[in-house]
Amino acid sequence: MARLYEAVPGLLATMPPREALRAWTRRFIDYATAELGMADALRAVVASGTNRS
């Protein structure tokens, strides 16, 4: 989790805020699926179409 937090300044320094948020979100999803076993829950959210961009 610390790596996710520490990635924020670098992402914001190298890309516009919206792109940085997307990059960070991809990292968070990778973390969640690998570390927390949340793959099924995340797939359900995406499949439901309720996620917003």
Distance bins in CASP14 RR format, pairs under 12 A and 6 or more apart:
PFRMAT RR
TARGET T0000
AUTHOR 0000-0000-0000
RMODE 2
METHOD distances of the structure
MODEL  1
1 7 0 0 0 0 0 1 0 0 0 0 0
1 27 0 0 0 0 0 1 0 0 0 0 0
1 28 0 0 0 0 1 0 0 0 0 0 0
1 31 1 0 0 1 0 0 0 0 0 0 0
1 32 0 0 0 0 0 1 0 0 0 0 0
1 35 0 0 0 0 1 0 0 0 0 0 0
1 36 0 0 0 0 0 1 0 0 0 0 0
2 8 0 0 0 0 0 1 0 0 0 0 0
2 31 0 0 0 0 0 1 0 0 0 0 0
3 10 0 0 0 0 0 1 0 0 0 0 0
3 11 0 0 0 0 0 1 0 0 0 0 0
3 24 0 0 0 0 0 1 0 0 0 0 0
3 27 0 0 0 0 1 0 0 0 0 0 0
3 28 0 0 0 0 0 1 0 0 0 0 0
3 30 0 0 0 0 0 1 0 0 0 0 0
3 31 1 0 0 1 0 0 0 0 0 0 0
3 34 0 0 0 0 0 1 0 0 0 0 0
3 35 0 0 0 0 0 1 0 0 0 0 0
4 11 0 0 0 0 0 1 0 0 0 0 0
4 23 0 0 0 0 0 1 0 0 0 0 0
4 24 1 0 0 1 0 0 0 0 0 0 0
4 25 0 0 0 0 0 1 0 0 0 0 0
4 26 0 0 0 0 0 1 0 0 0 0 0
4 27 1 0 1 0 0 0 0 0 0 0 0
4 28 1 0 1 0 0 0 0 0 0 0 0
4 29 0 0 0 0 0 1 0 0 0 0 0
4 30 0 0 0 0 1 0 0 0 0 0 0
4 31 1 0 0 1 0 0 0 0 0 0 0
4 32 0 0 0 0 1 0 0 0 0 0 0
4 35 0 0 0 0 0 1 0 0 0 0 0
5 11 0 0 0 0 0 1 0 0 0 0 0
5 24 0 0 0 0 1 0 0 0 0 0 0
5 27 0 0 0 0 0 1 0 0 0 0 0
5 28 0 0 0 0 0 1 0 0 0 0 0
5 31 0 0 0 0 0 1 0 0 0 0 0
6 24 0 0 0 0 0 1 0 0 0 0 0
6 27 0 0 0 0 0 1 0 0 0 0 0
7 13 0 0 0 0 0 1 0 0 0 0 0
7 14 0 0 0 0 0 1 0 0 0 0 0
7 15 0 0 0 0 0 1 0 0 0 0 0
7 20 0 0 0 0 1 0 0 0 0 0 0
7 21 0 0 0 0 0 1 0 0 0 0 0
7 23 0 0 0 0 1 0 0 0 0 0 0
7 24 1 0 0 1 0 0 0 0 0 0 0
7 25 0 0 0 0 0 1 0 0 0 0 0
7 26 0 0 0 0 0 1 0 0 0 0 0
7 27 1 0 0 1 0 0 0 0 0 0 0
7 28 0 0 0 0 1 0 0 0 0 0 0
7 30 0 0 0 0 0 1 0 0 0 0 0
7 31 0 0 0 0 0 1 0 0 0 0 0
8 14 0 0 0 0 0 1 0 0 0 0 0
8 15 0 0 0 0 0 1 0 0 0 0 0
8 17 0 0 0 0 0 1 0 0 0 0 0
8 20 1 0 0 1 0 0 0 0 0 0 0
8 21 0 0 0 0 1 0 0 0 0 0 0
8 23 0 0 0 0 1 0 0 0 0 0 0
8 24 1 0 0 1 0 0 0 0 0 0 0
8 25 0 0 0 0 0 1 0 0 0 0 0
8 27 0 0 0 0 1 0 0 0 0 0 0
8 28 0 0 0 0 0 1 0 0 0 0 0
9 15 0 0 0 0 0 1 0 0 0 0 0
9 20 0 0 0 0 1 0 0 0 0 0 0
9 24 0 0 0 0 0 1 0 0 0 0 0
10 20 0 0 0 0 1 0 0 0 0 0 0
10 23 0 0 0 0 1 0 0 0 0 0 0
10 24 0 0 0 0 1 0 0 0 0 0 0
10 27 0 0 0 0 0 1 0 0 0 0 0
11 17 0 0 0 0 1 0 0 0 0 0 0
11 18 0 0 0 0 0 1 0 0 0 0 0
11 19 0 0 0 0 1 0 0 0 0 0 0
11 20 1 1 0 0 0 0 0 0 0 0 0
11 21 0 0 0 0 1 0 0 0 0 0 0
11 22 0 0 0 0 1 0 0 0 0 0 0
11 23 1 0 1 0 0 0 0 0 0 0 0
11 24 1 0 1 0 0 0 0 0 0 0 0
11 25 0 0 0 0 0 1 0 0 0 0 0
11 26 0 0 0 0 0 1 0 0 0 0 0
11 27 0 0 0 0 1 0 0 0 0 0 0
11 28 0 0 0 0 0 1 0 0 0 0 0
12 18 0 0 0 0 0 1 0 0 0 0 0
12 19 0 0 0 0 1 0 0 0 0 0 0
12 20 1 0 1 0 0 0 0 0 0 0 0
12 21 0 0 0 0 1 0 0 0 0 0 0
12 23 0 0 0 0 1 0 0 0 0 0 0
12 24 0 0 0 0 1 0 0 0 0 0 0
13 19 0 0 0 0 0 1 0 0 0 0 0
13 20 0 0 0 0 1 0 0 0 0 0 0
13 23 0 0 0 0 0 1 0 0 0 0 0
14 20 1 0 0 1 0 0 0 0 0 0 0
14 23 0 0 0 0 1 0 0 0 0 0 0
14 24 0 0 0 0 0 1 0 0 0 0 0
15 21 0 0 0 0 1 0 0 0 0 0 0
15 22 0 0 0 0 1 0 0 0 0 0 0
15 23 1 0 0 1 0 0 0 0 0 0 0
15 24 0 0 0 0 0 1 0 0 0 0 0
16 22 0 0 0 0 1 0 0 0 0 0 0
16 23 0 0 0 0 0 1 0 0 0 0 0
17 23 0 0 0 0 0 1 0 0 0 0 0
17 24 0 0 0 0 0 1 0 0 0 0 0
18 24 0 0 0 0 0 1 0 0 0 0 0
18 25 0 0 0 0 0 1 0 0 0 0 0
18 53 0 0 0 0 1 0 0 0 0 0 0
19 25 0 0 0 0 0 1 0 0 0 0 0
19 26 0 0 0 0 0 1 0 0 0 0 0
19 53 0 0 0 0 0 1 0 0 0 0 0
20 26 0 0 0 0 0 1 0 0 0 0 0
20 27 0 0 0 0 0 1 0 0 0 0 0
21 27 0 0 0 0 0 1 0 0 0 0 0
21 28 0 0 0 0 0 1 0 0 0 0 0
21 53 0 0 0 0 1 0 0 0 0 0 0
22 28 0 0 0 0 0 1 0 0 0 0 0
22 29 0 0 0 0 0 1 0 0 0 0 0
22 53 0 0 0 0 1 0 0 0 0 0 0
23 29 0 0 0 0 0 1 0 0 0 0 0
23 30 0 0 0 0 0 1 0 0 0 0 0
24 30 0 0 0 0 0 1 0 0 0 0 0
24 31 0 0 0 0 0 1 0 0 0 0 0
25 31 0 0 0 0 0 1 0 0 0 0 0
25 32 0 0 0 0 0 1 0 0 0 0 0
25 42 0 0 0 0 0 1 0 0 0 0 0
25 46 0 0 0 0 0 1 0 0 0 0 0
25 51 0 0 0 0 1 0 0 0 0 0 0
25 52 0 0 0 0 0 1 0 0 0 0 0
25 53 0 0 0 0 1 0 0 0 0 0 0
26 32 0 0 0 0 0 1 0 0 0 0 0
26 33 0 0 0 0 0 1 0 0 0 0 0
26 42 0 0 0 0 0 1 0 0 0 0 0
27 33 0 0 0 0 0 1 0 0 0 0 0
27 34 0 0 0 0 0 1 0 0 0 0 0
27 35 0 0 0 0 0 1 0 0 0 0 0
28 34 0 0 0 0 0 1 0 0 0 0 0
28 35 0 0 0 0 0 1 0 0 0 0 0
28 36 0 0 0 0 0 1 0 0 0 0 0
28 38 0 0 0 0 0 1 0 0 0 0 0
28 42 0 0 0 0 1 0 0 0 0 0 0
29 35 0 0 0 0 0 1 0 0 0 0 0
29 36 0 0 0 0 0 1 0 0 0 0 0
29 37 0 0 0 0 0 1 0 0 0 0 0
29 38 0 0 0 0 1 0 0 0 0 0 0
29 39 0 0 0 0 1 0 0 0 0 0 0
29 41 0 0 0 0 0 1 0 0 0 0 0
29 42 1 0 0 1 0 0 0 0 0 0 0
29 43 0 0 0 0 0 1 0 0 0 0 0
29 45 0 0 0 0 0 1 0 0 0 0 0
29 46 0 0 0 0 1 0 0 0 0 0 0
29 51 0 0 0 0 0 1 0 0 0 0 0
30 36 0 0 0 0 0 1 0 0 0 0 0
30 37 0 0 0 0 0 1 0 0 0 0 0
30 38 0 0 0 0 0 1 0 0 0 0 0
30 39 0 0 0 0 0 1 0 0 0 0 0
30 42 0 0 0 0 0 1 0 0 0 0 0
31 37 0 0 0 0 0 1 0 0 0 0 0
31 38 0 0 0 0 1 0 0 0 0 0 0
31 39 0 0 0 0 0 1 0 0 0 0 0
31 42 0 0 0 0 0 1 0 0 0 0 0
32 38 1 0 1 0 0 0 0 0 0 0 0
32 39 0 0 0 0 1 0 0 0 0 0 0
32 40 0 0 0 0 0 1 0 0 0 0 0
32 41 0 0 0 0 1 0 0 0 0 0 0
32 42 1 0 0 1 0 0 0 0 0 0 0
32 43 0 0 0 0 0 1 0 0 0 0 0
32 45 0 0 0 0 0 1 0 0 0 0 0
33 39 1 0 1 0 0 0 0 0 0 0 0
33 40 0 0 0 0 1 0 0 0 0 0 0
33 41 0 0 0 0 1 0 0 0 0 0 0
33 42 1 0 0 1 0 0 0 0 0 0 0
33 43 0 0 0 0 1 0 0 0 0 0 0
33 46 0 0 0 0 0 1 0 0 0 0 0
34 42 0 0 0 0 0 1 0 0 0 0 0
36 42 0 0 0 0 1 0 0 0 0 0 0
37 43 0 0 0 0 0 1 0 0 0 0 0
38 44 0 0 0 0 1 0 0 0 0 0 0
38 45 0 0 0 0 1 0 0 0 0 0 0
38 46 0 0 0 0 0 1 0 0 0 0 0
39 45 0 0 0 0 0 1 0 0 0 0 0
39 46 0 0 0 0 0 1 0 0 0 0 0
40 46 0 0 0 0 0 1 0 0 0 0 0
40 47 0 0 0 0 0 1 0 0 0 0 0
41 47 0 0 0 0 0 1 0 0 0 0 0
41 48 0 0 0 0 0 1 0 0 0 0 0
42 48 0 0 0 0 0 1 0 0 0 0 0
42 51 0 0 0 0 1 0 0 0 0 0 0
43 49 0 0 0 0 0 1 0 0 0 0 0
43 51 0 0 0 0 0 1 0 0 0 0 0
44 50 0 0 0 0 1 0 0 0 0 0 0
44 51 0 0 0 0 0 1 0 0 0 0 0
45 51 1 0 1 0 0 0 0 0 0 0 0
45 52 0 0 0 0 0 1 0 0 0 0 0
46 52 0 0 0 0 0 1 0 0 0 0 0
46 53 0 0 0 0 0 1 0 0 0 0 0
END
